[in-house]
Amino acid sequence: MNYFSSKPDLPNPSRRLINKSGSTNIKCVNIEKQRLYYLLDVFTTFLELQWRWVLCIFFSGFLLSWCTFALLWFALMKWHGDLDNHQDNRTPCVWNVHSFVSVLLFSMETQTTIGYGYRSVSEKCELGVFLLVLQSLVGAMLQALLAGAVLAKIQIPKSRRKTVFFSDRACVCLLNAELCLLFRVGNIRKSEIVSAQVRAIFFKQEYAEEGELLPQSSEDLKLGFEESGGRMHLWWPTTIIHVIDESSPLWTMSPHTLKERKFEIILVLEGSIASTSLSFQARTSYLPREIDWGHRFQPMFKTRDPVAKYEVDFRYYGMKCPTPCTPMMSAEAWRAKQTTRKRTRQTLYSLSD
């Protein structure tokens, strides 16, 4: 399978599908009735708004409802004649209300169920009782919707991924006589990530025979813990290993051709927060220029005291050290070289016998 195209790529070779922060680098344009579609899914749209707009909608919703019902109460009392100068023996719709300010205060007291006990609806005003019930129901529904939506937005675990660190660069070195691609991921919180799963996705660009750029296709890279279903424990920073074998799209790549390729490796960590049981996802990506051939990550553990705790020094989290033993050739060429050496040794051994 040919993973790389020899046709020229589009401008801006530094573009990436996933930014280093984990956000998607995609912009949708020319969508007809886009705002209408967002309004049809208003709850999700509300959750995805920025906090300044959420707070603005939250406060505006309550203020608008108070003022709207204040106008309705004012119109009702104006129609009933409560705001005119009548004798004291007249029964008003709302007791102790004489101006629009007092009507606004009564509207707020009714909807928020403050109940100061100074203003109240008269039992002889049927429309007043109906409006009181209506405002109570609308206020309860509005409070449940807005407060629930704000609480749901607070519980979105977007900030949890900020405490999950990925290495800025990846490494290629020799491990157990095999060329391997290394990443490093770590959790700086004491709370464990439950059922943590890591995926490495290889994105490439392909062209049709007519020269049209096709959508990016992808395949999963096999990681060193596939037998466990991709699950891992992030008790301390872990090095993710991808063995470059025949099934790997990096099989024919050498350090000299690496920088010429057009691909992107996306690292995805999924799991649940132990304290809230909410699922979250953290991502990052690596371009060919962010892969260091012939390097490996430095150890992070200090001298292990049998009594003290394990100490992990994050000063060495992204630091690398060169590995001179790493062959400066593709994994395919390295495997062929190893096979040739093995056959030569076998031949010499048989001749010596």
N, C-alpha and C positions, 0 to 999 in steps of 0.2 A: 504494500500500500504506500502510495506517495503522499506524505503528510505535508510537504512543502511545495509551493508553486514557484516556478521560475519567472512568472509574470510580474511586472512592477506593481508595487502596492500603492494604495492611495497616499496622498500627502500626510504629513505629520506622523512619522514613524513611532513617536512616543506615546500614541494614544493607547488606552487599555480599556478593557471591558469592565473590570473592577478596580477601583482606586485602592491605594494602599490603606486607606481608612476603612475600606469595606463597602463603601457606597457604590451604586451602579452608575457607570458613566454612559448613560443612555438618555437621549432627549427625543421625545415624541412630538412631531410637528404636523400641522395640517390635518388635524382631526376635527371633522365636522360635528357640531353639537357636543363638544367635549364637556362644557360646563353642565349641560343637561344630564349627561351620563354621570357626572359627579354628584349632581343633586339627587339622582335616583338611588345612589348609594350614599346617602347623607351621613350615616353613622361612621362609615370608614373614612369618608372625606373629613369629618370632624376630627377623628383620631389622628389623621395624617397632617393636620394643620400645625403651624408653628404655635408655640405657647402664647405669643402676644395676641394672635388672632383668637385662640381658645379663650383666653381671659376676657378679651373684648366681647366675644359672643356671650360669655357667661354673665358678665355684668350688664350688658345691654339687654339680654333677655329678661332679667328681673326688673330692670328699670322701665323697660317698655311695657311690661305687663302691669306694673303698678300704675303708670301714667294712663294706660288705656282704660283700666277699670276705674281709675279716679275720674276720668272724663265721663264714663257711663254713670257713675254715682252722682256726679255733678249734674248731668242732664236729667237724671231721675228726680233729684231733689228740686231742680229748677222747675220741672214740669209739675211736681207735687206742690210747689209753692213754699217749700221749707226755707228758702233763702230770702223770702220776702219778709217784711216787717208785719207779723201777725201778733195776735194776742197770745199770752202765755198758755191759755187753755187749749191751743191747737196741738194735735198729736203729729209730730213729723215722722218721716221715714227713718231718719237716723237722728238719734238724740245728740245734742251738743256739737252740731256741725253748722258753721255759720259762714265759711269761706272756702275757696278752692284749696288753700293750704291745709285746712282741717280735713277736707275731703281726701286729699292725698295721704295724709297721715292715717286716716281711717282705712284707706285701701291697703296701705302697707301693713297695718295691724291685722287686717282680715286675712291677707294672703300669707303672712309669716306667722300667724296664730300667736302674736305677742299678747294680745288681750289685756290692755291697760285697765279696762273696766270703766273708762270715762265716756267712750262713744259706743253706741250699740244700735242695732236695727230694731225698729218698732214692729211688734207682731201684727199691727193693723195695716201694714204696708206689704201687700202680697208681692209686688214687683221687687221690693227690697229684699224679701226673703229669697226669691228666685235668683236674684243677682248675687246674693251672699253665697248661696250654694254653688252657683256657677263659678265664681271666683275661687272658692275653696278647692273645687275639683281641678280647675285649670292650674292653680298654684301648686297643688300637690303633684300633678303630672309634670309640670315644668321643672319643679325641683328634682323629681326623680330622674328625668331625662338628662338635665344638665349636670347634676351632681354625679349621676352614674357615668356619664360620658367623660367627665373630668377624672373620676376615679379610675376608669378603664385606661385613660391615656397615661396616668401616673404609673399604672402597673405594667405598661409596655416596657419590656426589659431591654430597651435600646442602649441604655448606659452600661449594662452589664458587660457588653463586648469591649468597653474601654478598659476594663481590668483584665482582659485577655491579650497577651502580648505575642506578636509574631516577629520573627527575625526579619530585618529589613532586606536581607539578601539570602540566597540559597547557596549551597555548596555541592561540589562534586568531588568525591574522593574515593579511595580504594578501601573497601571493608570486606574482610574474608575473601580476598582475591576477586571481588566483584566491584565494578564501578557502581556507585550509588549516588543518588540525589538526596540531599539532606535539607530539611527545614527544622526550625525550632519554634515551639509554641509553649506558652506557660501561663499559669493562672496566679495572679498576685494576691487574690483574696484567700482567706482561710476557709471560707465556705466552699465545699466541693461542688464540682459540676457533675451532676448525676447523668449517667448514661451518655458520656461524652463520645461523640463520633467525629472522625476526621476523614475528609475526602480531599483528594487532589485531582483536579480536573484540568485536562490539557485541551486548550482551545487553539484552533488553527484557522487559517483562511484558505479557501479554495476558490478557484476560478472555473467557470464553465468553458467549454470549447470555444464559445463565441466571444470570450473575454469578459463576460459579466461576473462581477464579484458576488459569490454566493454567500448566504448567511453563514456566520461562523458555526462550525460543527465542533463537537467535543467528544472526548472519551475519558473515562476514569483511569487514573494511574494506579497500579497495584502498589499498595503500601506493605510494610513489613509485618503488619498484624492483621492481615486479611482473614486468618483462621478464626479470629475473635469477632468477626463481623464488623470490623472497623471501630469497635469500642476500645476505650483506653481510660486510664486514670491519670488525672492531672494533679497528682499530689505534689509534684515538683515539675520544673520545666522539662519537656520531653522533646527528643529529637525524632522527627518523622523521617522514615527511611523509605525510599523508592529504589528498588534494585533495577538497574538498567539492563534488561534482558531482551530476548528476541521479540517479546510482545510489547515492549515499550516503544513509544514514538521517538524516544531519544536514542534508539539503538545505533543509528548510523551517524550520529553527531559527534564531532570532535571539537576540541577547544578552539580550533581555527575556523570552523564553520558555524560555531554556536551563535556568534554575534550577527551572522547574516540571515538567520532564520526569522520568520515572522510568526510567533506564537506567544501564548500567554498561559501560565500555569496558575490556577486559582486554588487556594487552600481554604477549605470551608470547615469550620468547627461548629457542631450542633450539640446541644445538651439542654439540661434543665437546671434551674437554680435551686439549690437545696433548701433555701430558706422560704421560697415562694412557690416552688414547683412549676414555675413558668418556663416555657421553652424560649430559647434565644439562639441566635446564629451570629457568629463572628467570621469575617472573611478578609482575605488579603490576596494579592496577586504578585506574580514575578514575571518580568520580561527577560529575554535572553541576556541583556546587559546586566541584569541583577543576579546572575548566576556566576559564582567564582569557582573556576575549575582548579583543582589541586589544593583546596582548602577544606578544613573541617572546623567545627565549633569547639571553642575551648571549654573544658569542664567548669562547672559552676559550684561544685561542692567543695567546702573547706575541709580541713582535717577533721575527721569524724571522731568525736569524743564519745566513748561508749556510754557515758552518763548523760551528756547534754543532748539537745535536739539536733536534727540534721540542719545545717546552715547552708542556705543557697545564696550565693553572692550574685545579685543581678547586675553587678558591674561588668561581669563577663558574659552577659546574656547574648549580645550580638557580636562579640569579639570572635575572630577567627585566627587560626594559625595555619601556616602552609604545611603541606604534606608532600615532601619531595618524592616519595615512592609512588605517587599517583601517575599513571602513564598519560602522556599527552597525546592520546589517540582516542578514537571512538571505542565504544564498548564492543562493537562488532570486530574491529581490528584486534582489540585486546583479547577477546575470546579466541580468535584464530591464532594469535601468537601463543597463547597458553596451550592450545591444542597441539600446535606444532612442537612446542617444548616437551609436552607430555609424550608425544609419539617418538621424539628423538631419544628421550630417556629410556623409553621402553625398548627401542631398537638397540641402544647401547647396552642395556641390561641383558637382552637376549643374546647379543654377540659375546658378552663376557662370560655367559654360561657355556 
